[in-house]
Amino acid sequence: MRIAELSRTSGVPVPSIKYYLRSGLLPPGERTAPNQADYGEKHLHRLRLIRAFIEVGGLSIAAVGELLQAIDAQGENLHQALGTAMKATLPNQTSTDSPHLVQAREMVDRLLTERGWGIHPDSPRIETLVAAAEVFLRLGQDDVEDLFNKYADLIAQLAPHEIEWIARRKNTDEVVEVAVVGSIIGATAFNAMRSLAHEVVAARMLSEDKDTN
């Protein structure tokens, strides 16, 4: 298909497609003339991925580029591929000058140790968790460790189901793509459902308070 048809089918404007081509996010089409190229299903699929990452996941062009590189990486086994994909979705956000950083790191270390989660100490995912804990502590939420432990309990139940869902894919490329999409778009869906549940529970609790007064 020509670029105009690719635009109509994908819903992505032609100028955006040309920008993604120049940025390397979208692979070039098959050249048919000096100023013409044909595009196929792989381009349509890649455009849908890019749109999902940007419009739903809220990622920057630079972040999308990193994720697509992880998806396109070759020669990795499934475990390595999954780790590469997850690393690209969780950058290091730790504030190194925070007075609460040591407390946050100790809290995260306790959480991981008590559950026997043998994760490499240099994992960027640990740094992201430490960064989140540091923000809570900086805002005076000193009882956040209890909340994090409840998160960990729930996630320990959820994780096997998510990994089993990812592992159904037939090859490494599909595993990486689904891991990335699941991490970003799945987190968006999870947070949306979490917010909806908060609304329901808050309304119920307020109603119960009224009934008791």
Accessible surface in RSA format (square Angstrom, percent):
REM  Atomic radii and reference values for relative SASA: ProtOr
REM  Chains: A
REM  Algorithm: Lee & Richards
REM  Probe-radius: 1.40
REM  Slices: 20
REM RES _ NUM      All-atoms   Total-Side   Main-Chain    Non-polar    All polar
REM                ABS   REL    ABS   REL    ABS   REL    ABS   REL    ABS   REL
RES MET A   1    54.73  28.3  22.93  15.2  31.80  75.7  32.82  27.9  21.92  29.0
RES ARG A   2   107.50  45.1 106.81  54.4   0.70   1.7  48.92  66.9  58.59  35.5
RES ILE A   3    40.13  22.8  39.19  29.2   0.93   2.2  39.19  28.2   0.93   2.5
RES ALA A   4    47.58  43.8  46.01  71.0   1.58   3.6  46.68  65.7   0.90   2.4
RES GLU A   5    75.88  43.6  75.87  57.4   0.01   0.0  13.11  25.3  62.77  51.3
RES LEU A   6     0.00   0.0   0.00   0.0   0.00   0.0   0.00   0.0   0.00   0.0
RES SER A   7    16.68  14.1  14.88  19.9   1.80   4.1   1.63   3.5  15.04  21.1
RES ARG A   8   176.43  74.1 145.04  73.9  31.40  74.8  80.45 110.0  95.98  58.2
RES THR A   9    67.94  48.3  39.99  40.5  27.95  66.6  36.29  48.7  31.65  47.9
RES SER A  10     9.60   8.1   0.00   0.0   9.60  22.1   1.17   2.5   8.43  11.8
RES GLY A  11    48.13  59.4   0.00   N/A  48.13  59.4  29.87  82.0  18.26  40.9
RES VAL A  12     5.00   3.3   3.52   3.2   1.47   3.5   5.00   4.3   0.00   0.0
RES PRO A  13    78.97  57.6  70.78  64.5   8.19  29.8  78.56  64.9   0.41   2.6
RES VAL A  14    42.05  27.7  40.04  36.3   2.01   4.8  40.04  34.8   2.01   5.5
RES PRO A  15    97.83  71.3  88.94  81.1   8.89  32.3  93.40  77.1   4.43  27.5
RES SER A  16    35.78  30.2  30.98  41.3   4.80  11.1   7.34  15.6  28.44  39.8
RES ILE A  17     0.00   0.0   0.00   0.0   0.00   0.0   0.00   0.0   0.00   0.0
RES LYS A  18   101.76  49.6 100.49  61.7   1.27   3.0  46.99  42.3  54.78  58.3
RES TYR A  19    93.40  43.6  93.40  53.1   0.00   0.0  62.63  47.1  30.77  37.9
RES TYR A  20    22.63  10.6  22.63  12.9   0.00   0.0   2.83   2.1  19.79  24.4
RES LEU A  21    42.80  23.8  26.64  19.1  16.17  40.6  26.75  18.8  16.05  43.2
RES ARG A  22   178.34  74.9 137.46  70.1  40.87  97.3  80.40 109.9  97.94  59.4
RES SER A  23    50.23  42.4  12.95  17.3  37.29  85.9  18.73  39.9  31.51  44.1
RES GLY A  24    59.83  73.8   0.00   N/A  59.83  73.8  31.47  86.4  28.35  63.5
RES LEU A  25     8.64   4.8   7.77   5.6   0.87   2.2   8.51   6.0   0.13   0.3
RES LEU A  26     1.14   0.6   0.00   0.0   1.14   2.9   0.00   0.0   1.14   3.1
RES PRO A  27    43.74  31.9  38.20  34.8   5.54  20.1  43.64  36.0   0.09   0.6
RES PRO A  28   106.54  77.6  96.03  87.5  10.51  38.2  97.22  80.3   9.32  57.9
RES GLY A  29    14.30  17.6   0.00   N/A  14.30  17.6   0.51   1.4  13.80  30.9
RES GLU A  30   133.10  76.4 121.57  92.0  11.53  27.4  46.23  89.4  86.86  70.9
RES ARG A  31   153.81  64.6 127.95  65.2  25.85  61.6  52.53  71.8 101.28  61.4
RES THR A  32    69.89  49.7  30.82  31.2  39.07  93.1  39.96  53.7  29.93  45.2
RES ALA A  33    35.80  32.9  26.95  41.6   8.85  20.1  35.58  50.1   0.22   0.6
RES PRO A  34   124.62  90.8  97.46  88.8  27.16  98.7 107.69  88.9  16.93 105.2
RES ASN A  35   142.11  98.0 112.84 109.0  29.27  70.5  34.58  83.2 107.54 103.9
RES GLN A  36    84.48  47.2  79.51  58.1   4.97  11.8  21.05  44.8  63.43  48.1
RES ALA A  37     9.55   8.8   3.84   5.9   5.71  13.0   3.84   5.4   5.71  15.1
RES ASP A  38    47.69  33.4  45.07  44.9   2.61   6.2  13.16  31.0  34.52  34.4
RES TYR A  39    19.92   9.3  14.82   8.4   5.10  13.3   3.41   2.6  16.50  20.3
RES GLY A  40    30.87  38.1   0.00   N/A  30.87  38.1  28.18  77.3   2.69   6.0
RES GLU A  41   124.93  71.7 117.37  88.8   7.55  18.0  68.71 132.9  56.22  45.9
RES LYS A  42   137.14  66.9 122.29  75.0  14.85  35.4  79.96  72.0  57.18  60.9
RES HIS A  43     5.50   3.0   5.50   3.8   0.00   0.0   5.50   5.7   0.00   0.0
RES LEU A  44     6.97   3.9   6.97   5.0   0.00   0.0   6.97   4.9   0.00   0.0
RES HIS A  45    88.31  48.3  87.80  61.0   0.51   1.3  66.76  68.8  21.55  25.1
RES ARG A  46    32.78  13.8  32.73  16.7   0.04   0.1   4.55   6.2  28.22  17.1
RES LEU A  47     0.00   0.0   0.00   0.0   0.00   0.0   0.00   0.0   0.00   0.0
RES ARG A  48   128.83  54.1 121.79  62.1   7.04  16.8  47.19  64.5  81.64  49.5
RES LEU A  49    12.02   6.7  10.43   7.5   1.58   4.0  11.62   8.2   0.40   1.1
RES ILE A  50     0.00   0.0   0.00   0.0   0.00   0.0   0.00   0.0   0.00   0.0
RES ARG A  51    75.00  31.5  73.58  37.5   1.42   3.4  15.45  21.1  59.55  36.1
RES ALA A  52    27.01  24.8  22.89  35.3   4.11   9.4  26.66  37.5   0.35   0.9
RES PHE A  53     0.00   0.0   0.00   0.0   0.00   0.0   0.00   0.0   0.00   0.0
RES ILE A  54    48.69  27.7  41.05  30.6   7.64  18.4  41.05  29.6   7.64  20.7
RES GLU A  55   114.01  65.5  77.63  58.7  36.38  86.6  38.26  74.0  75.75  61.8
RES VAL A  56    76.44  50.3  58.71  53.2  17.72  42.7  62.51  54.3  13.93  37.8
RES GLY A  57    21.93  27.0   0.00   N/A  21.93  27.0   0.61   1.7  21.33  47.8
RES GLY A  58    62.89  77.6   0.00   N/A  62.89  77.6  31.00  85.1  31.89  71.4
RES LEU A  59    46.88  26.1  37.81  27.0   9.07  22.8  39.71  27.9   7.17  19.3
RES SER A  60    67.45  57.0  52.28  69.8  15.17  34.9  52.79 112.4  14.65  20.5
RES ILE A  61    57.24  32.6  52.55  39.1   4.69  11.3  52.55  37.8   4.69  12.7
RES ALA A  62    75.01  69.0  58.83  90.8  16.18  36.8  69.58  98.0   5.43  14.4
RES ALA A  63    29.21  26.9  26.07  40.2   3.14   7.1  28.83  40.6   0.38   1.0
RES VAL A  64     0.00   0.0   0.00   0.0   0.00   0.0   0.00   0.0   0.00   0.0
RES GLY A  65    13.63  16.8   0.00   N/A  13.63  16.8  13.33  36.6   0.29   0.7
RES GLU A  66   100.54  57.7  95.56  72.3   4.98  11.9  30.67  59.3  69.86  57.0
RES LEU A  67     1.23   0.7   1.23   0.9   0.00   0.0   1.23   0.9   0.00   0.0
RES LEU A  68     5.88   3.3   5.73   4.1   0.15   0.4   5.88   4.1   0.00   0.0
RES GLN A  69   133.50  74.7 123.83  90.5   9.67  23.0  42.77  91.0  90.73  68.8
RES ALA A  70     6.00   5.5   2.18   3.4   3.82   8.7   5.27   7.4   0.73   1.9
RES ILE A  71     9.18   5.2   7.93   5.9   1.25   3.0   7.93   5.7   1.25   3.4
RES ASP A  72    69.52  48.7  59.08  58.8  10.44  24.7  29.02  68.3  40.50  40.4
RES ALA A  73    30.03  27.6  19.53  30.1  10.50  23.9  29.24  41.2   0.80   2.1
RES GLN A  74   136.31  76.2 109.51  80.0  26.80  63.8  60.83 129.5  75.49  57.3
RES GLY A  75    86.38 106.5   0.00   N/A  86.38 106.5  44.28 121.5  42.09  94.3
RES GLU A  76    41.94  24.1  32.32  24.5   9.62  22.9  17.55  34.0  24.39  19.9
RES ASN A  77    84.51  58.3  72.97  70.5  11.53  27.8  42.76 102.9  41.75  40.4
RES LEU A  78    88.95  49.5  85.76  61.4   3.19   8.0  86.08  60.5   2.87   7.7
RES HIS A  79   152.72  83.5 144.18 100.2   8.55  21.9 101.60 104.7  51.13  59.5
RES GLN A  80    98.57  55.1  90.25  66.0   8.32  19.8  30.32  64.5  68.25  51.8
RES ALA A  81     0.00   0.0   0.00   0.0   0.00   0.0   0.00   0.0   0.00   0.0
RES LEU A  82    34.50  19.2  34.50  24.7   0.00   0.0  34.50  24.2   0.00   0.0
RES GLY A  83    26.10  32.2   0.00   N/A  26.10  32.2  23.79  65.3   2.31   5.2
RES THR A  84    46.12  32.8  38.97  39.5   7.14  17.0  31.03  41.7  15.08  22.8
RES ALA A  85     0.00   0.0   0.00   0.0   0.00   0.0   0.00   0.0   0.00   0.0
RES MET A  86    37.21  19.3  37.21  24.6   0.00   0.0  14.93  12.7  22.28  29.5
RES LYS A  87   127.81  62.4 122.18  75.0   5.63  13.4  64.83  58.4  62.98  67.1
RES ALA A  88    24.89  22.9   7.11  11.0  17.78  40.5  13.01  18.3  11.88  31.5
RES THR A  89    24.12  17.2   2.35   2.4  21.77  51.9   6.49   8.7  17.63  26.7
RES LEU A  90    59.51  33.1  59.40  42.5   0.11   0.3  59.40  41.7   0.11   0.3
RES PRO A  91    76.09  55.5  67.11  61.2   8.97  32.6  76.09  62.8   0.00   0.0
RES ASN A  92    99.22  68.4  69.84  67.5  29.38  70.7  24.70  59.5  74.51  72.0
RES GLN A  93   115.62  64.7  89.61  65.5  26.01  61.9  32.96  70.2  82.66  62.7
RES THR A  94    22.66  16.1   4.61   4.7  18.04  43.0   4.61   6.2  18.04  27.3
RES SER A  95    41.67  35.2  31.95  42.6   9.72  22.4  26.07  55.5  15.60  21.9
RES THR A  96   121.63  86.5  96.86  98.2  24.77  59.0  66.53  89.4  55.11  83.3
RES ASP A  97   125.85  88.2  95.55  95.1  30.31  71.7  47.08 110.8  78.78  78.6
RES SER A  98    16.56  14.0   3.45   4.6  13.12  30.2   6.93  14.8   9.63  13.5
RES PRO A  99   122.27  89.1  83.49  76.1  38.78 141.0  97.29  80.3  24.98 155.3
RES HIS A 100    53.78  29.4  53.53  37.2   0.25   0.6  34.09  35.1  19.69  22.9
RES LEU A 101    25.56  14.2  25.54  18.3   0.02   0.1  25.54  17.9   0.02   0.1
RES VAL A 102   104.31  68.6 101.72  92.1   2.59   6.2 104.04  90.4   0.27   0.7
RES GLN A 103    84.28  47.1  81.78  59.8   2.50   5.9  31.66  67.4  52.61  39.9
RES ALA A 104     0.00   0.0   0.00   0.0   0.00   0.0   0.00   0.0   0.00   0.0
RES ARG A 105    79.18  33.2  79.18  40.4   0.00   0.0  43.31  59.2  35.87  21.7
RES GLU A 106    90.40  51.9  88.04  66.6   2.37   5.6  30.78  59.5  59.63  48.7
RES MET A 107     5.01   2.6   5.01   3.3   0.00   0.0   1.64   1.4   3.36   4.5
RES VAL A 108     0.01   0.0   0.01   0.0   0.00   0.0   0.01   0.0   0.00   0.0
RES ASP A 109    70.71  49.5  68.55  68.2   2.16   5.1  24.48  57.6  46.24  46.1
RES ARG A 110   102.41  43.0  99.20  50.6   3.22   7.7  55.06  75.3  47.35  28.7
RES LEU A 111     6.43   3.6   5.40   3.9   1.04   2.6   6.43   4.5   0.00   0.0
RES LEU A 112    16.70   9.3  16.40  11.7   0.30   0.7  16.45  11.6   0.25   0.7
RES THR A 113   107.07  76.1  87.36  88.6  19.71  47.0  70.86  95.2  36.21  54.7
RES GLU A 114   122.22  70.2  82.53  62.4  39.69  94.5  45.00  87.0  77.23  63.1
RES ARG A 115    64.33  27.0  36.48  18.6  27.85  66.3  26.82  36.7  37.51  22.7
RES GLY A 116    64.65  79.7   0.00   N/A  64.65  79.7  36.49 100.1  28.16  63.1
RES TRP A 117    83.86  33.7  70.57  34.2  13.29  31.2  59.30  31.6  24.56  39.8
RES GLY A 118    87.21 107.5   0.00   N/A  87.21 107.5  43.86 120.4  43.34  97.1
RES ILE A 119    73.18  41.6  52.32  39.0  20.86  50.3  56.68  40.8  16.50  44.8
RES HIS A 120   120.17  65.7 107.66  74.8  12.51  32.0  80.88  83.4  39.29  45.7
RES PRO A 121   101.18  73.7  87.54  79.8  13.64  49.6  90.89  75.0  10.29  64.0
RES ASP A 122   113.31  79.4  91.15  90.7  22.16  52.4  31.74  74.7  81.57  81.3
RES SER A 123     8.20   6.9   2.90   3.9   5.30  12.2   7.86  16.7   0.33   0.5
RES PRO A 124    26.33  19.2  24.34  22.2   1.99   7.2  26.33  21.7   0.00   0.0
RES ARG A 125    88.35  37.1  81.81  41.7   6.54  15.6  32.25  44.1  56.10  34.0
RES ILE A 126    14.72   8.4  13.35   9.9   1.37   3.3  14.63  10.5   0.09   0.2
RES GLU A 127    27.86  16.0  27.86  21.1   0.00   0.0  13.41  25.9  14.45  11.8
RES THR A 128    29.04  20.7  28.24  28.6   0.80   1.9  28.24  37.9   0.80   1.2
RES LEU A 129    56.57  31.5  53.97  38.6   2.60   6.5  56.35  39.6   0.23   0.6
RES VAL A 130     0.08   0.1   0.08   0.1   0.00   0.0   0.08   0.1   0.00   0.0
RES ALA A 131     9.06   8.3   8.08  12.5   0.98   2.2   8.78  12.4   0.29   0.8
RES ALA A 132    41.80  38.4  32.70  50.5   9.11  20.7  40.62  57.2   1.18   3.1
RES ALA A 133     0.00   0.0   0.00   0.0   0.00   0.0   0.00   0.0   0.00   0.0
RES GLU A 134     1.56   0.9   1.56   1.2   0.00   0.0   0.00   0.0   1.56   1.3
RES VAL A 135    63.56  41.8  63.56  57.5   0.00   0.0  63.56  55.2   0.00   0.0
RES PHE A 136    66.58  33.3  66.51  41.2   0.07   0.2  66.58  40.4   0.00   0.0
RES LEU A 137     5.47   3.0   2.59   1.9   2.88   7.2   2.59   1.8   2.88   7.7
RES ARG A 138   124.89  52.4 102.81  52.4  22.07  52.6  45.15  61.7  79.74  48.3
RES LEU A 139   121.29  67.5  97.49  69.7  23.80  59.8 103.01  72.3  18.27  49.2
RES GLY A 140    50.40  62.1   0.00   N/A  50.40  62.1  28.57  78.4  21.82  48.9
RES GLN A 141    86.52  48.4  85.26  62.3   1.26   3.0  15.76  33.5  70.76  53.7
RES ASP A 142   107.11  75.0  84.65  84.3  22.46  53.1  32.45  76.4  74.66  74.5
RES ASP A 143   109.62  76.8  95.89  95.4  13.73  32.5  46.52 109.5  63.09  62.9
RES VAL A 144     4.34   2.9   1.21   1.1   3.13   7.6   4.34   3.8   0.00   0.0
RES GLU A 145    46.76  26.8  46.74  35.4   0.03   0.1  19.88  38.5  26.88  21.9
RES ASP A 146    82.08  57.5  76.18  75.8   5.90  13.9  27.13  63.8  54.95  54.8
RES LEU A 147    68.36  38.1  66.80  47.8   1.56   3.9  67.89  47.7   0.47   1.3
RES PHE A 148     8.98   4.5   7.62   4.7   1.36   3.5   7.99   4.8   0.99   2.8
RES ASN A 149    36.29  25.0  36.29  35.1   0.00   0.0  16.18  38.9  20.10  19.4
RES LYS A 150   110.19  53.8 108.98  66.9   1.21   2.9  89.27  80.3  20.92  22.3
RES TYR A 151    66.45  31.0  65.65  37.4   0.80   2.1  60.77  45.7   5.68   7.0
RES ALA A 152     3.91   3.6   1.82   2.8   2.09   4.8   3.80   5.4   0.11   0.3
RES ASP A 153    73.01  51.1  67.92  67.6   5.09  12.0  24.11  56.7  48.90  48.8
RES LEU A 154   115.12  64.1 111.26  79.6   3.85   9.7 111.63  78.4   3.49   9.4
RES ILE A 155    86.09  49.0  85.87  64.0   0.22   0.5  86.09  62.0   0.00   0.0
RES ALA A 156    48.29  44.4  31.77  49.0  16.52  37.6  36.84  51.9  11.45  30.3
RES GLN A 157   122.73  68.6 112.09  81.9  10.64  25.3  47.98 102.1  74.75  56.7
RES LEU A 158    68.92  38.4  66.05  47.3   2.87   7.2  68.89  48.4   0.03   0.1
RES ALA A 159    36.89  33.9  36.29  56.0   0.60   1.4  36.89  52.0   0.00   0.0
RES PRO A 160    81.73  59.6  68.51  62.5  13.21  48.0  76.85  63.4   4.88  30.3
RES HIS A 161   128.94  70.5 122.73  85.3   6.21  15.9  76.40  78.7  52.54  61.1
RES GLU A 162    85.69  49.2  83.26  63.0   2.43   5.8  25.63  49.6  60.06  49.0
RES ILE A 163    85.47  48.6  85.39  63.6   0.08   0.2  85.39  61.5   0.08   0.2
RES GLU A 164    92.34  53.0  86.20  65.2   6.15  14.6  56.29 108.9  36.05  29.4
RES TRP A 165   102.34  41.1 102.34  49.5   0.00   0.0  81.76  43.6  20.58  33.4
RES ILE A 166    17.10   9.7  17.10  12.7   0.00   0.0  17.10  12.3   0.00   0.0
RES ALA A 167    61.62  56.7  41.48  64.0  20.14  45.8  43.38  61.1  18.24  48.3
RES ARG A 168   154.67  64.9 121.67  62.0  33.01  78.6  54.57  74.6 100.10  60.7
RES ARG A 169    69.06  29.0  54.20  27.6  14.86  35.4   9.97  13.6  59.09  35.8
RES LYS A 170   190.77  93.1 152.23  93.4  38.54  91.8 102.59  92.3  88.18  93.9
RES ASN A 171    72.94  50.3  65.67  63.5   7.26  17.5  36.53  87.9  36.41  35.2
RES THR A 172    32.92  23.4  30.15  30.6   2.77   6.6  14.10  18.9  18.82  28.5
RES ASP A 173    62.28  43.6  60.55  60.3   1.74   4.1  22.75  53.5  39.54  39.4
RES GLU A 174    71.08  40.8  67.98  51.4   3.10   7.4  30.83  59.6  40.25  32.9
RES VAL A 175     5.47   3.6   5.47   5.0   0.00   0.0   5.47   4.8   0.00   0.0
RES VAL A 176     0.45   0.3   0.45   0.4   0.00   0.0   0.45   0.4   0.00   0.0
RES GLU A 177    37.11  21.3  37.11  28.1   0.00   0.0   2.45   4.7  34.66  28.3
RES VAL A 178    22.75  15.0  21.76  19.7   0.99   2.4  22.73  19.7   0.02   0.1
RES ALA A 179     0.84   0.8   0.00   0.0   0.84   1.9   0.00   0.0   0.84   2.2
RES VAL A 180     0.00   0.0   0.00   0.0   0.00   0.0   0.00   0.0   0.00   0.0
RES VAL A 181    41.16  27.1  41.15  37.3   0.00   0.0  41.15  35.8   0.00   0.0
RES GLY A 182    22.98  28.3   0.00   N/A  22.98  28.3  15.25  41.9   7.72  17.3
RES SER A 183    35.22  29.8  16.36  21.8  18.86  43.4  13.76  29.3  21.46  30.1
RES ILE A 184    17.87  10.2  12.10   9.0   5.77  13.9  16.11  11.6   1.76   4.8
RES ILE A 185    41.13  23.4  40.97  30.5   0.15   0.4  40.97  29.5   0.15   0.4
RES GLY A 186    31.21  38.5   0.00   N/A  31.21  38.5  26.36  72.3   4.85  10.9
RES ALA A 187    47.11  43.3  39.80  61.4   7.31  16.6  45.54  64.1   1.57   4.2
RES THR A 188    54.41  38.7  47.99  48.7   6.42  15.3  43.11  57.9  11.30  17.1
RES ALA A 189    47.87  44.0  40.23  62.1   7.65  17.4  47.14  66.4   0.73   1.9
RES PHE A 190   102.58  51.3 101.62  62.9   0.95   2.5 101.81  61.7   0.77   2.2
RES ASN A 191    74.69  51.5  73.49  71.0   1.20   2.9  22.64  54.5  52.04  50.3
RES ALA A 192    53.36  49.1  43.35  66.9  10.01  22.8  51.89  73.1   1.47   3.9
RES MET A 193   121.56  63.0 117.19  77.6   4.37  10.4  76.75  65.3  44.81  59.4
RES ARG A 194    95.66  40.2  88.22  45.0   7.44  17.7  26.91  36.8  68.75  41.7
RES SER A 195    61.64  52.1  59.38  79.2   2.26   5.2  28.73  61.2  32.91  46.1
RES LEU A 196   106.33  59.2 105.88  75.7   0.45   1.1 105.88  74.4   0.45   1.2
RES ALA A 197    51.05  46.9  44.55  68.8   6.49  14.8  50.41  71.0   0.64   1.7
RES HIS A 198   104.67  57.2 100.31  69.7   4.36  11.1  64.50  66.5  40.17  46.7
RES GLU A 199   115.25  66.2 105.08  79.5  10.17  24.2  44.14  85.4  71.11  58.1
RES VAL A 200    80.67  53.1  74.74  67.7   5.94  14.3  79.35  68.9   1.33   3.6
RES VAL A 201    69.18  45.5  69.18  62.6   0.00   0.0  69.18  60.1   0.00   0.0
RES ALA A 202    49.74  45.7  44.27  68.3   5.46  12.4  49.31  69.4   0.42   1.1
RES ALA A 203    61.33  56.4  50.90  78.6  10.43  23.7  56.09  79.0   5.24  13.9
RES ARG A 204   135.29  56.8 128.63  65.6   6.66  15.9  49.90  68.2  85.39  51.8
RES MET A 205   112.24  58.1 111.46  73.8   0.79   1.9  92.45  78.6  19.80  26.2
RES LEU A 206   112.10  62.4 111.58  79.8   0.52   1.3 111.58  78.4   0.52   1.4
RES SER A 207    56.68  47.9  52.60  70.2   4.08   9.4  26.07  55.5  30.61  42.9
RES GLU A 208    95.09  54.6  93.74  70.9   1.34   3.2  38.36  74.2  56.73  46.3
RES ASP A 209    78.56  55.0  78.37  78.0   0.18   0.4  18.79  44.2  59.77  59.6
RES LYS A 210   157.71  76.9 142.96  87.7  14.75  35.1  87.47  78.7  70.24  74.8
RES ASP A 211   117.11  82.0  83.57  83.2  33.54  79.3  31.59  74.3  85.52  85.3
RES THR A 212   114.58  81.5  77.04  78.1  37.54  89.5  74.74 100.4  39.84  60.2
RES ASN A 213   156.09 107.6  93.96  90.8  62.14 149.6  60.26 145.0  95.83  92.6
END  Absolute sums over single chains surface
CHAIN  1 A    13489.4      11173.0       2316.4       8021.5       5467.9
END  Absolute sums over all chains
TOTAL         13489.4      11173.0       2316.4       8021.5       5467.9
